[in-house]
Amino acid sequence: MQNSLKEKTLPEKSVLALRIKYSIFLFIVAFLCGSLAVFSGYLSIIVLLISLVVGLYVICFYAKRRSLSVSYSFDEKYFVISKGVYFCNNIQIRLSQVQYIDKITTLIQKMLGLCNLVFCMTGTKISLENISLEDAQQILKEVKCYEKG
């Protein structure tokens, strides 16, 4: 098998996808806080303020750090995923144990040209989120080459 996939990181579009996802979540939390105001106005304001502070931190800083902290590559018989913002986690996937790979695309990812790959093995699934469609095709091609060779 050729090591045609050098160590890569997520594309810049993945930051935008995460920010959109977190913004939608923050909007839902704000809506729920508004309905909580029927029961307790002060509690609703406190929860809304905490949610806004945490949400703005996540949208402004955490999304970019999370996207930059993910990298992936092929290493002989393994596909290696390294991810983690605060604690680094290296995952080695033995290519011979991969039963199949799911390619999942949400609406936001489809608009941005991104997708998720889920490596399915006996008893476990490992996902790689927000990668470009070109890289996903290359990974699928490399895994198929390994299965044939």
C-alpha positions in Angstrom: 0.0 0.0 0.0 1.3 3.4 -0.8 1.3 6.2 1.8 -0.3 8.7 -0.6 -2.2 10.3 2.3 0.3 12.3 4.3 -0.7 13.8 7.7 -3.6 16.1 7.0 -5.7 18.4 9.1 -9.3 19.4 8.7 -10.1 22.1 6.1 -11.1 25.7 7.0 -14.7 24.9 6.1 -14.9 22.6 9.1 -14.6 25.6 11.4 -17.6 27.2 9.7 -19.6 23.9 10.0 -18.9 23.7 13.7 -19.8 27.4 14.3 -23.1 26.9 12.4 -23.9 23.8 14.5 -23.1 25.5 17.8 -25.0 28.6 16.8 -28.1 26.6 16.1 -27.7 24.9 19.5 -27.3 28.3 21.2 -30.5 29.5 19.5 -32.4 26.5 20.8 -31.1 27.1 24.3 -32.1 30.7 24.1 -35.6 29.7 23.0 -35.9 27.3 25.9 -34.8 30.0 28.3 -37.6 32.2 27.0 -40.1 29.5 27.7 -38.6 29.0 31.2 -39.4 32.7 31.9 -43.0 31.7 32.3 -42.1 29.9 35.5 -39.2 31.9 36.9 -37.9 35.1 35.3 -34.7 35.3 37.3 -33.8 31.7 36.7 -34.4 32.2 33.0 -32.1 35.2 32.9 -29.3 33.4 34.8 -29.5 30.4 32.6 -29.6 32.5 29.4 -26.6 34.6 30.5 -24.5 31.5 31.3 -25.5 29.9 28.1 -24.6 33.0 26.1 -21.1 33.3 27.7 -20.4 29.6 27.2 -21.9 29.6 23.7 -19.9 32.6 22.5 -16.7 31.1 23.8 -17.5 27.9 21.9 -18.4 29.7 18.7 -15.5 32.2 18.8 -12.6 30.1 20.2 -13.4 26.4 20.7 -14.6 25.6 17.2 -11.3 26.8 15.6 -9.2 25.0 18.2 -11.2 21.8 17.8 -10.8 21.9 14.0 -7.1 22.5 14.2 -6.5 19.8 16.7 -7.7 16.9 14.4 -5.2 15.3 12.0 -5.2 11.9 10.2 -2.8 9.8 8.2 -1.9 6.3 7.0 0.9 4.5 8.7 1.8 1.2 7.0 -1.1 -1.0 8.2 -2.9 1.6 10.3 -5.1 4.6 9.7 -4.1 7.1 12.5 -6.4 9.8 13.8 -5.1 12.3 16.3 -7.6 14.6 18.0 -8.3 16.5 21.1 -8.3 20.1 22.2 -7.3 19.8 25.8 -6.2 16.1 25.9 -4.6 14.6 22.8 -6.0 11.2 21.8 -4.3 9.1 19.2 -6.4 6.4 17.6 -4.8 3.7 15.5 -7.3 1.8 13.3 -5.9 -1.5 11.9 -7.0 -1.5 8.3 -7.4 -5.3 8.3 -10.1 -5.0 11.0 -12.2 -2.4 9.2 -15.5 -4.1 8.1 -16.9 -1.1 6.3 -16.8 2.7 6.2 -20.0 4.8 6.3 -19.9 8.2 4.6 -22.4 10.5 6.3 -23.2 14.0 5.1 -25.6 16.4 6.9 -27.3 19.4 5.2 -24.7 21.9 6.4 -21.8 19.7 5.4 -23.3 19.1 2.0 -23.5 22.9 1.4 -19.8 23.2 2.5 -18.4 20.2 0.7 -17.7 18.2 3.9 -18.7 14.8 5.2 -18.1 12.4 8.2 -16.5 9.0 7.9 -17.4 6.3 10.3 -15.0 3.3 10.5 -17.0 0.3 11.6 -15.1 -2.6 13.2 -16.2 -5.5 15.3 -17.7 -4.0 18.5 -16.8 -0.4 17.8 -17.2 2.6 15.6 -14.8 5.5 15.2 -15.8 8.7 13.4 -13.8 11.3 11.7 -15.9 14.5 11.3 -15.9 17.4 8.9 -13.4 16.2 6.3 -13.4 17.3 2.7 -15.2 15.1 0.2 -11.9 14.7 -1.8 -10.0 13.4 1.3 -12.9 11.1 2.1 -12.7 9.6 -1.4 -9.0 9.2 -1.1 -9.3 7.4 2.3 -12.0 5.1 0.9 -9.7 4.4 -2.1 -6.7 3.6 0.2 -8.7 1.3 2.4 -10.0 -0.6 -0.7 -6.4 -0.8 -2.0 -5.3 -2.4 1.3 -8.2 -4.9 1.2 -7.2 -6.0 -2.4 -3.5 -6.0 -1.7 
